[in-house]
Amino acid sequence: MPSRLDELVEQTPASRDRFMDFLRAASIATVVFGHWFIGMIIWNHGLIRETSAVGVTSGLWLGTWFFQVMPIFFFVGGFSNLVTYDSFMRRGRSTREFVKTRVERLLRPSLVFLGIWLVIQVVLHLTDTGAPAGPRIWDGTKLLRGMLPPGATVPFGPLWFLGVYLVVVAIAPWTIALHRRFGLRAPAAMILGTIVCDFIGFVVGISWVRWFNVAFVLLLPHQLGHFYADGRLQRARKRVYWAMALIGLGGLVLLTTPLVFGLFGRARFDWFPGIGYYPKSLLGTDVERISNAYPPTVCFMLGGIWTIGGVMLLRPYLTRWLQRRRPWKVTIYMNTVIMTVFLWHMTACLLAILMLWPLGFGHQTDSTPRWWIERFVWILVPAAILAVLIAIFGRFERARERAPA
């Protein structure tokens, strides 16, 4: 008997853009793999946290140029938000309904995640398990037990991204209005704004201005997704995609080597302490004093431009491949549990730590040969645990089973 998933495969309309569904699924899968792969575990004094191996592993920064997929997720979001918004408008529904529906789709599985972890934290507090951490909430009681606040990744790291994306969804009607009124001038202004904020932050020395780049850099791929949704990006010539990829990669090479900033002499070490130029990693490393990600820099923006150009070059090949039943079936399945995967993947990692740490796994704090060999364990075990968590909690995301929107 055909499964519901098989029915969704059979019912896929010819007009569906399978490429964007694939990008959404692939970007989240890459995030999950990356978090599990680069993690170095630190368990001290009753607190568990993870740090990134990128900062202590020679050459691993190059992987962030190819696997920093956050811009791709925002790109798909820009496409999906405009398509859904137009569908709401054609049916005579309001902008408020559009935002409410989109936000509810994100919040339903998120509230389940938060509810479960609220119960776990209450139990940890009542049993005095794990060291206290986080902000003080009353008297001598701190918010968390056994783990640091979200920036330490395990298990609440995904929540900051969810918070940012909820804001993007809420303002999507305005970004769509900007797209229709100003066209290419909107992303051009975001690019210029990023450059100006970095200049003021690094050269002038007013560092807080750099936080405006959270808006400029993260909204840029979302804005480019609007161009995909209305068909203009697909109609562009292939040389446009090549230009995006080459300008993005070329800019990264120039800005992350001493060649360019050597012209400014010693002053560049005031802008980039200990480095003298933009750091190479597009992730925070916990080692370098300057991060390309927190807040995002021109380099992070260039990474987004190059990856969007790159995936557009791959689009014809991926579209043909996704006409096959098996890859499309996997893509549909991933999209039906995508929020569950995203929210729970670091909980799976934490449960793996609790299981494997007493057995001697995960104790390396440098990229030793044993650390590399253990990568297989730290992918397979969390993956098995995540599969169980999906079976338990995926139902809250699949409350209305249908092809991904």
N, C-alpha and C positions, 0 to 999 in steps of 0.2 A: 504494500500500500504506500503511495507517495506521501512523504512527510510534508509538513507545512512549508519547510524550506524549499522542497522541490516545487511546490505550488508557486511560491514566490519567483522561483527561477522561470517557470513556465509563463507566468503572468507579466514578466518584465516587458514593458512596451518598447517598441523599436526606437522611440524617441528618447529613451532614457540615456543620460550621459554616464555610462559605466566608468569612464575614465575618472571622473570626479569622485565617485563612490570608492574607487580603488585608492585614490590618493588619500582620502580620509582614513580608510582602514590601514593603509600602509604607513601613514605618518604616526598613528597611535601605536602600531606594532613596533615601529622603530624607536619610539620613546620608551616603550616597555623594555625592549631588548637593551637599549643604551643604558637605562638606569640599572639594570641587573648586571650588565657587563662591566661598567666602569667603577662600580661601587667598591670602596674600601671600608671595612667595618671597624668602628671604634666602640668598644664596650668597656667603659671605665666608671667606677664608683656608682654603679646602678643605673647608668644612662647608656642607651644605645643610639648611635648616630652613624651616618655614612659620610665619607668624603670622596672626592673625585680622584680617580687614578690619572686623569689627564695631566694634572700638575706635576706628577712625579714620574711620568713615563715618557721617555724621549720619543718624539714623533707622533704620539697619540693625538696631539692637537689636530693633525691633518684629518682625522676621522670626523671632527666636529664641522669641518667645511662641507662634508658630504652627508652627514647624518643629523645636522641641526635642522629638524623638520618643522619646528614651530611655525615658520613663515608659510609652509605648505598647508598646515592646518587652518591658518587664518585665511589663506587664499581660497580654500574650499569653503570656508565659512562665508566669505564674501559672495561667492557664487550662490550658495544655498540660501543665504538670507535674501538676496535680491529675487531669486526665483520664487521663493515662498511668499515674499512680500507682494509681488505682482499677482500671484495666485489669490491671495487674500483680497487684494483690491478688485480683481475681476469679479469676485463673488460678492462684492459689496460689504465686506467685513472691514472693521476699523483697524487703524494702526495699533491701537491699544490691544486688540485681540491678537494681532500678530505677535507683539512683544510677549504677551501673557503666554501664548501657546509655546513659543520658542523657549522661554524661560522655564516653564513647567517641565518641558521635555528634559532639560538639564537638571532641574532640581529634584525630580521624583527619585532617581537612583541616588542622588547626592544626599538627600535627607535620610535615606535608609542607611547609607554609609556613616553619616554623622551620628545617627541614633545608636547604631551598634557600638561605635567607638565611645560614645558618651557612657553607655552602660559599662564597657570595659574599663574606662578611666575611673568611674565611680568605684568599681570593685577593687581596682589597684589602690585607690586612696583608702578605702575601708580596711583593706588587708595590709596596708603599709608596705606595699610591694613596689620596688623601684625608687630611685631617687627623685625628689621633686624638681621640676624645671618649669620654665615659662614665667609669665607674669603672675604676680601675687594677686589672688582674688579676694581673700579675707584673712586677717590675722597672719598665721604662719603657713597658710595653705596656698600652694601654687597651682596653676592651671593643670599641669600634666604630671604624670608619673612614669618614669622609666624611659622617657624619650624627650628630645628637645623639640622646640616649636617647629613649624612647617619648613623653615629653611634647611633643616637637617635631613629632609627627604623622607625618612622612615617615621611613620607611614603616611604623614599628612602633606608631604611635599606637593602632590598634585593639586592641592586646594588653591594655591595662589594663582595657578593658571586658570582654574575654573572661575575664580573671582574676576579675573581680567576679562575672560571671554563672556561672562554674564553682562559686564558693562558694554562690551562690543555689541552684543545682541540688542541690548536696550537702546543703543544709539544708532542701530542699523538704519532706521528710517531717515535719520539725518545724513548718514554717509551715502545713502542712495540718492538723497536729494542733491548732495554735493556732486555726486557722479553725473547726474542728469543735467545739472546746471553748468558745471565747469569742466566736465570731461577730463582730459589729460592734465589740466591745470591743477586738479586736486592732488593726484599723486606727485606731481612736480613740486607742489608746495610742501608736501610731506618730506620729500628728499631734501629740499632746501632747508627746511626747518631742522632736520637732523644734523646737517652740516653746521648750521649756525649754532645750535645748542652744544655740539661738541667743541666748536671754536671757543664759545664763551666759557664752557666748563673747563677745558684743558688749558687754553692759551691765556684767557683773561683771568681765570682762576675762580670764577663764581660756580662752584661745583654743583650746587643744587639745581641749576638750570638744566643740567643733563637729564633730570628726571622727566622733563617734557618729552624726551625721546621714547618713553614708554608709549605715549600716544602716537607720535610720528612714525616710529619704526614698526610697531605692531599693527597699526591701521593701514600701512602702505600695502602689504600683501592682501589684506581684506579689500582694499579699494581696487586692486588689480583683479580680484575675484569678481567684482562687479563688471569689469570689462569682458571677462570670460562669459559671464551670465548673459550679457546682451549680444554676444557673438563677435564683438570687435576684436578681441584678442585672437580668436581662432582664424579670423580673416586676414590677420597680419601675415606678411611674408616671412618665410623661414629665417631670413637674415635678421629679422627683429629678435627672434628667439636666440640666435647665435650672438647677437650684439649684447643681449641681456646676460647671457652666460659668460661671455668673454670680458665684458666690462666688470661684472661682479667678481669673477675670479681674479682678473688682472688688478682690480682695485685692492682686493685682499692681499695679493702678493706685495704690491707697492707699500701699502700702509702697515704691514706687519714685518717689514725688514728695515734695517737702519738706513738704507739708501736715501729715502726721502727725508727723514727727520734729521739725518746727519748734517743737513744744510743749516739747521738751527742751533748747532753747537750744544753747549752744556744745558741750555734752557730746556731742551726736550726732556731732560731727566727730572725737571720740576713738574712737567705735565704728566709724564709716565714714570713714576718713581722706580728706580732699579732696572728699568727696561730701556727707556728712551724712545719708544715707539709703541704703537698699538700692540697688545698681546696677540698671540697667534690663535689661541683657543677661542671658539665662539660660545663656550660654556664657562661658567665660573669654575675656577680651579682650586680655590681655598689656599692658593700659594701666592699667585701674583696679586699685587696690591691694587691693580686696575683690572676691572672685568669688562669684557665686551657684551655681557648679558645683563648685568645688574648695575645701573640701567643700561639698556642697549645703546650701542654706538654706531657710527658710520659703518664699521666693519660688519656688525650684525645685519645692518640694512643691506650691505653689498652681498652678504651670504644669502639673504632672502631673494634678491634680484637674480642672482646666478642660479639658484635652485629652481625658481619658477621658470626661467628661461630653459633650463635643462629638462624639466619635466614636459614642457611644451614641445621640445624637440622629440621626446620619446612618445608623445601622445598618439601618433598614428599606429605605432607598433603595439602599444599597450591596449589601444581600443580594439585592434584586431584580435589580440590574445584574449581579451575579456569576452569575446563572442563565444569562446569555448565554455562548455557547461561547468567544468570543475572549478576553474579560477573564479568564475562569476558566482558560483554557489558559495565558495569560501568568502568572497567579498561581501555578499549579502549577509552571511552569518556574522562576520566581524562587525558590520554596521548595526546589526540588531542588538549587539552587546557592547558597543564601543565605549559607552560611559562606564559600564561595569568593569571592563578591562582597565580603563584609565584610573578609576577610583581605587580599585582593589589591588592593583599590581604591586604596590609597595607594602601592602599588608601581607601579600603572599611572600614577599622578600623578608619581611620581619619574622613571619612564622618559620621560614627556612633558616633564618639566623638562630632562632630559639632551638631548632632541631639540630643544626649542624655545628654550632659553636662549641657545645660540650664535647663533640667528637673531634675537635681540633681543626675544623675548617674555618677559614675566614680570618685568621689571626695575623695575616701579613699586612703591614702598613706601607709596603713599597711593592713595586712591580717586579717581584722576584720570579724565578722560574716556577716556583710552586703556585704563586698567584695566577700566572697564566694558565697552568694546568687546571687549576680549580675553576676556571671560567665555565667549563662544561657543567660542573656541579651547580654553579650559581645561576645557570640558565635553566637546566633541566628540572631541578627541584622546585624553584619558585613557579615554573610553568605548570608542573603537576598540581601544585597547591592552588594556583590561579584557576585551573580548570574546575576544581571542586567549588571554589568561591563563585565562579560564573554559574555553575549548576544551581547553587543556592540562591544567589542574588540577581541573576540575570532576568528572572521573571518580572522584577520591578521595572526594568527597562523595556521588557517586551509586553507590557500591559496591553498595547495595541500592536500586534504583529502585522507588519507590512513591509514592503520593500523600502529601503532607506531613502529618506527625503533630503 
